[in-house]
Amino acid sequence: MKYERISKGVFLERPNRFIAYAELAGKKEVIHVKNTGRCAELLRPGAPIYVQESENPARKTKWDLIGVEKGSRMINMDSQVPNQVVKEWVEAGNLKPDIRLVRPETTYGNSRFDLYVETGNSRAFIEVKGVTLEENGVVRFPDAPSDRAVKHLQELEKAVREGYEAYVFFVIQMKGVRYFTPNMDTHPAFCQALKSAKAAGVRLLAYDCRVSGDEIQIADPVPVVLESPRLKELSGPIAAWYRENRRDLPWRNTTDAYRIWVSEIMLQQTRVEAVKRYYERFLEALPTVRELAEVPEDRLMKLWEGLGYYNRVRNMQKAARQVMEEYGGEFPHTYDTIRSLAGIGNYTAGAVSSFAYGIPKPAVDGNVLRVLSRILASEEDIMKASVRTWMERAVEEVIPEQEASDFNQGLIELGALVCVPGGEPKCGICPAAELCLAREKGIQTALPVKTKAKARRIEKRTVLIFRDSEGVAIRKRPSKGLLAGLYELPNVEGHLTRKEAADYGKSIGLTPVHVRKLEAAKHIFSHVEWHMVGYELLVDALEKNCGEEMIFAKRDELETVYSIPSAFEAYMVTAHAIAGDSQR
């Protein structure tokens, strides 16, 4: 939009909302202020302003205030112009390409919306908000409480429910801003209403404008931050910190989605140092999705042996087969398609899509939940799904599009190296320290709030190593339940005495000629603990009279063929040694 009859002057004072005094061509003039907001940060004595001369000679005020210079930034203050420039923008096909009708000031329910738009197959309402409040490149709305604005948002939600499209268009009447956020300080109710509207399907648009003394045009989109401006301020510093401080880990030296996926599944509930030992071995054996999809289950389980939580790798194989069947063997390239694969949730989909493809989607794991809880001083329980969802939303709003991978990995790395659990975080070296609310309040060690897990059930078990001169007895576990389908050393419930262990051997046809008690051991699962005692039982010949279905494995078979879970690790050392001895 182009103005005519523009003059430049100097602002003097504003006695009320509607008029101001300015010096124009050496004379003190009364000017009409179209923008009735507070505007105190703009209208300061001595500020250069731009005014338009009225075409109506009978008007009491000859001039309208159009714009003001704030430092080096030009800001348009005409509260009537946002509707017009949005209308021009929509008519030019920027909202939708097939616009048939754009009608101003259209009534719906108890509100009049600024624009009504029709295309060939849609109807939409647009509520326009002009934004002039700026500080350090951040723009906010409103600069004064507005119950009318809240009502409009509620009406837009209703319109969405009735099948309309609905938009709130924030026209930022200046250039060179960093992001838009609702003014929580001035009007918290508007902030909450805006969040509610977005959740209901109302679309939020924010665009800056090219502004001069006599012109304003919509220019470029501006990020909208509803959840946490504090995180927005940290997005760049965290990405930069990560590039300087990241650990050199094998899965970080690739953008191959398959390899990243493998690492992320391995890292679930497993320490980084432990994963390193298995990552390269797994990929050497199964370098592509196809090999993973086609590998026999026993071989797959053996490759995963030691990592635990075997359902992870079973789901990986299911997902690999999906990739082969649905995507022609090429790992999917979008967040939603990755998320649709078996065993992949929000975190893994976000990690793979951002690390491999730079897609700005959140990857919120336990490390990130802890970091966010402290930065935001949130005392919400991070074990609640609603809290995780909120934090995912907060992260997604602020991910820098060109640094999605570095930002997401930076948050994870920050939690692993600096904002650590179980003790004092290393605030002195934290790039987020100056903006961390928990540190400011001195409550960083009290966060995050996390519901204590239920006490694990204790199960007593006796592990039995039956062996002869040839090998060791193992058996396959049932196809369902704990450690489903894996191989195990024979074991029974309860703690048996030496005699009871010998009697059990006799009952299954493995009469021992010697029984040696082994050290007690313990293994912790997510919901149960095994407290174990063990016995080595020497028999004449394993296969001779055994009445149960057993496999009699030699040392090389234990090492290369049969996957025995880490629950039996304490006793597998003995089993390997015995099987090795039997071969000499």
N, C-alpha and C positions, 0 to 999 in steps of 0.2 A: 504494500500500500504506500502510495506517495501522497504527501501533504503539500498543500499550497499555502502561501502567505505566512511563512515561518520567519520569526525573528529570534535573535539570541539576546538573552538578558542575564541578570544576576539576581538570585533569590535573596529576599530580605527577611521575611517572616511570614508566619501563617497563623492568623488570629483564630480561625476555626476550620472545621473540616472542609468547607466549600470554597473559601477564598484564600488568597495569599497576596503578599506585596512583593513586587519585583522592580528592579531598576531596568528600564528599557530606553535606550538612546538618551541616557542622562536624566530621565524622568521617572518618578515613582508612580507605578501603575498598579491597579487592582486586577488580578487575574483569577479566572475561575479554575478550581482544582477538580477535575473529573474523577480522579482517584480519591475516594473518601476514606481510604485506609490510613493508618497512622503515619507511615512513610517518614518517621522521624530520622532514620539513618540516611535518608536521601535529601530531604529538604532542610539543609543546613545553611545558615547565613553565609553568603559569598559563593554558593555553588552555582556554576554556569547552568542555565536552563534554556529551554526552547519553547516558545509559545506560538500559537496560531491565532491570527487575527480573524475575528468573526465576520461573516458576510452580512450579518444583521446589524445595521447601524443603530437600531433602537434598543439593543441589549444594554443592560446596566454595566456588565463587564465585557469589555471589548476583546479580551484575550482569554484563550484556553491554554492551560499548561499541558505540554505534549511530552517533553523529555527533560532529563537532567543528567549532568556528568558527575559520576562518582569516581574520583581519581582518574584513571585512564579509561574507565568503562562508561559507555553511553547506555542509558536506561530509558526506555520508553515508558511513560506514566499515564498514557491515555487508556482509561479503563473501558472505553467503548471500542477500542480497536481490536482486541483479541478475537471477538466473535467474527469480525470482518475478515481478518487474515486467515482464520481457520476455514471459513466458508470458501475463500479463494483457493486455499490449499486442497480442500476436499473436491471442489469443482474441477481442479486440475488433474484429478485422478490419483492423488497420493494416498488416499485411504483405501479405495477400491477402484478398479479400472472401469467398471460398468455403471457409473453413477447415472441415475435417471432423474432424481429429484433431490434438491437441497432446499429445505424450507426453514427459515428462521422462526424463532419464538413459537414453539408448538406445545400445546397443552397436553399433558398426560397426568391423569389422576389429579392430585392437588398441586402439581408443579407445572411450570412452563420451562421447558428445556431450550437451550440456545439454538440447537439445530436438529432437524429431523432429516434423515437421509434414506433414500430408497435405491436399491439396485434391482437387478432382474430377479433375485431370489432372497433378498434380505431387507429388513427394516431396522433402522438404528436411530437411537437418540444420542446426541453429543452434548454434554455439559462442559462449557469452556470456563477456565479459570485463568485470569491473568496473574502473573507472578512477578513481583518487583523487589521482594525482600531478599537480599543477598549479603553473605558474610563469608569472606575467605573462599569465594568460589562456590559456596553451597547456597542454594536457593530454597526458600521455604514458603509455605502457604498454610493458613492465612496469616496476615500480620495483625489481625484482631479477631476475636471470637465471632463465629458466624453460624448461628443456628440454622439459617436458610441453607447453607452449604451442606450441613449434615442431613437436612430433610431431603435435599436433592439426591444425595447418595442413596438414601433409603428408597426413594422412588425409583431410582435406576435399578436397584436390586429387584424390585417388584416387576419392572419391565422385562428384565432378563427371565424371570420365572414365567412370564406370559409369552415368551418366544421372541422378544426383540433382542437385537444387539444393543449394547450400551457402552459408552465411552466417557471417561473424564479426560479432557484435553487440557493440560497445563501449558499455557503459552508463557514461556519465560522471556520477558520483554528486554532481553539483553543477550550478548554473546560471551563466550569464553567462560562458562561455568562448569563445575565438575559433576555435580549431581543434584537431584531434587529430593527433598524429604519433607513430609508434613511437619508443621510447626507444633511439636508436642508441648513446648513451653507455653504457647499462647492458647492453644485449643486442643487438649487431649482428646476430647470427644470426636473431633474431626478426624484425628489420626486413627482412632479405633474404627470409626465409620468407614474410612477409606480401606482399611484392612478387610473389614467385613464385606465391603463391596467387591473387592478383588476376589476374595474367596467365593463369592456368589457368582462370579463370571463377568463382572464389569471390568472392562479393559482400561488400563491406565496408560496414557501417553503423555510424554513431556518432551517439548521441543524448544530449543533456543531460537533466537531471532537475530538477523542482521539488522542493526539499528543505526541510523544516522539522525541528524537533526530534523530531516524532512521525510524519512522513509523507514518502514519496518516490514520485514519479510520473514516468514518461517524458514528456519535453516536446518538444523541437525537434531537428531534425537539425543536426549539426555537421560542417563540412568535414573530410575526411580527407586529409592531406598526407603522401605517402610519399616523394616524390622530393627535395623541397627546401623545408624550412621557411624558409630564407633568402629564397627568392623570395616566399613567402607574406607575409613581413614587408614586402616591397617593393611589393606589389600596389597598396595604397592610395596611397603616396607617388608612384609612377610615374604613376598615373592623374591625380593632382592636378597633378603637374609638367607633364604634357602639356596640360592645360586652360589653364595659365598661359603656356606657352612654344611652343605649336604654331605652325608656319608657316601662313600664309593661302594655301592652295592650292585651286584651283577645285573639285576633286573632294571636298574636305572640307566643302563647304557644301551637301551633299545627303545624303539617306539613300536615294536611289533606287538600287536594286540594280544595274540596268542600267548607269547612269553610273559607279558605283563599279567594277563589273566591267571596263568599258572602260578606266578609269584604271589598274587593277591589271595588266591585260594589257600596256598601253603601258609601264608602269614596269618590266616585266621586262627586265633587261639594258639599260636606257636611263635616262639621268640625268633627274632631275626637271625641270631647266631646259629640256631638250630636249623633254620631253613636253608642257610647257605650250603650246608652239607648235602642237601638233597636236590636242590634246584637244578644244578648243571647235570647231575646224574639222570634226573627225570627227563630233561630236554634232550640229552644225548640219545636216550632210548626212544623218545617220542617227540621228534623235532617239529611235527606239524599236527594240525587238527585231525587229519586223516589217520595218522598212526595212533593217536589217542582214541579215536572212534573205533578202530579195528583191533586193538590189542586185547588178547584174552584176559578175562577177569583176574585169574590167578597171577598172571604176570603184572598186571596193573597194581594189584594189591601188594605184590613184592616190591615194586618200585616205590610205593608209598609207605612201606614199612618203616616205623619209627616216628612218623609224623602224627599218627593218631587221627581220631575223628574221621574214620574211613568213609563215612557217607559223603564227605567233601569230594573225594576223588570219584566215587560212584556217580555223583551228580555231574562232575566234570565230564565223564564219559557220555552221560545222557546228553549234555549240552553239545559235546563234540559231534554226536550223531545228529542232533538238530541242525547244526551248522552244515553238515554234509548233505542232509536231506532238503533243508529249506533255503540254504544260501550257497549251494554249489561248492561247499568246502572253503569259502572265503569268509573269514571272521567278520561279523556285522560291523557297520561303520556308524551307527547312530545309537544314542543312549537307549531309546525305547526298544530297539531290536536286541541290543545286548541284555537289557533288563528282562526280556522275555525268555532267555535261556534258562535251562534247569539249574537250580542252585545259586542263581545270581540275584541278589537283592539290590537295594538302593546304593549301598556303599560300593560294592564291587562294580556295578554298572557305571557309577560316577568315576571311580578310580580308572577303570579301563578306558572309558570314553575320553576323559580329560588327559590322562597320561599318554595315550596312544594317538589320539586325534585332536587334542586341544579343545574339546567341547566343554563349554563352561557349565558343567553340572557338578553338584557338591559330592564330596567323598568324606562322609562324616563317620569316623570310627571312634573307638574309646578314647584314643589320644586327642582327637579333635573335640569331642564332647567335654573333656577336662579343660582344654585350652579355652573354649568358648565360655564355659561356666565361670572361669576365673576372669576373663576379660570383661564379661558382662555382669559379673557379680551375681550370677543367677543362683538362687537357692532352690530351684526346681529339681525334682528327682530325675536324673538322667536315665534311669531305667524305664521311665514312662515313654511309651511310643509317641505320645503327643509332644513331649519335650524334644525328642529326637527330630520329629517332623518340623517343629518350630525352628530348631537350629539349622536343619537342612535348608529351610526357606531363607533364613537369614544369610547363610553362606552363599546360596545361589544368587541372591540379589547383588552381591558385591564382588563376585569372581571377575577379575579383569579378563576380558575376552582374549587378549593376546598373551596372557600369562596364566591360563587356567591350570596347566600342569604344575608350574612352579608354585602357584598359590596353594593349591590343594596339598601338594607334597610338603610345602612349607609348614602348613598347619599340623600335618602329621609329624613331621620332623621336630617341630617345636615341642610337641607333646612328648616325643621320645627322648629328646636330649636336654630340654630346658625346663619346660613346664611339667615336671616329672611327678608321678604319683608317689604316695607313701612317704612323704617327707617334705622338706623345704624346697620349693621351686627355686631355680637359679635366676631370680629376677634381675640380678646385676648384669646379666648378659642377654637379656630378653629384648628383642626388637619391639615388643608390644608393651613394655613396662610402663611407658609414660601414659598410655591410654588404657591401662588395665584397672578396672574399677575395684576388683578384689584387692589388688596391691594398695590402691588408694585408701581403701577401708581397713586394710590390715587383716583380711579374712581369707587370704589365698590358701592357707593350709587347711581351712575348714571346708573347702570346695574341691571337687564337686560333691553335691548331695547325692548319695547313692543308696538305694534300698539294700539292706543286707540280704544276701541270699539265704534261703532256707538251709538249715544244717543238713549236710549230706548223710544219707543212710549208711550205716556201717554194716558190711557183710564180711563174715569170717569164711575163709576158704583155705583148703589144703591143696597144694600143687604137687603132683606126683611125676617124677622123672623115671619112667620105666626104661631100662636099657639092658641090652645084651652085648655081645662082642661085636655086633654088626652096626647097631644104631640105636635110635631113641624113638619111643612111641609118641606120636602126635595124633590129633583128630581134628575134624572140621566142625566148626560151630554151626548151629542152626541158621537158616537163611534169613530169619527175622530176629529182632531183639538186639541186645548189647553185643557189639563186635560181630555182627551178623556176617556169616559166610567166610570168616577168617579161620586160620588154623591155630591150635592151642595145645599146650601141654595138658594132659588129663588133669582134672581138678574136681573137687567136690565141695559142697557146702560144709561149713563148720571147721573146727581145728581138730584133726585126728591125732591120736597118740601114735607112737611108733608101731605098737601092736595093731591098732585099728587100721593104719595104713597098710600093713602087711596083710591083714585080713581082707581089706578091700581088693588088694591085688589078687589074692586067692579067688575071690568071688567072681572075678572077670577072666580067670584062667591065666593070670600072670603071677605065679607064685614066686616070691622073691627068695633068693638065697642069702641076700644081705640087704639091710636097710640102714641108710645113713641120713641123719637129720641135717637139714640145711638151715641157713640163717632165715629169720623172719623178714618179710618185706611188706611194703604197702604201695598201692597204686590208687590215685585219685581220678575218678571220672567227674563229670559235671554234677551228677546228682547222687553218686554213691562212692564209697571208699571200700576197696578190698584190703582187708588186713589178712595177710597170708603167712602160712607156715609151709615148709616144703620138705620133701623126702626124695632121696635117690634110692631106687629099688632095682637091684641087680637081679636079673632072671637068666635062666639057662638059654632060652630061645624065645624071642618075642612072638614069633608067628606060630609057634608050635601049638599052643592051646588057647590062645586069646579068643574070648567069646564076644568081644565087642569090636565094632568097626574102627580100626585104627590104621594109621599109616606109619610105617617103620622107616624113618628117614636117616640117611647118612649125613655127615657134616656138610658136604658140598650141596646137598639138596636143601638143608636148612638155610644155607647162605644164598642160594640162587633161585629156589623154586617156591618154597612155602613161606607165605607171609604170616608171621606170628606177631601179634600186637605188642606194644611196649608194656602192657600190663604184666607181661611175663618176663620182662627184661632181666630182672634180678636172677631169674632161674635159667634163662637162656644162656648165660655165660657158662654155667655148669653143663647144660645140655650140649653146647657146641664143643666143649672140652672133651666130654665123654664120647661124642660121635667122632671127634677127631682121633681119640685114642683107639677107638674100635677099628679104624682104618689102617692103623700102623701094624 
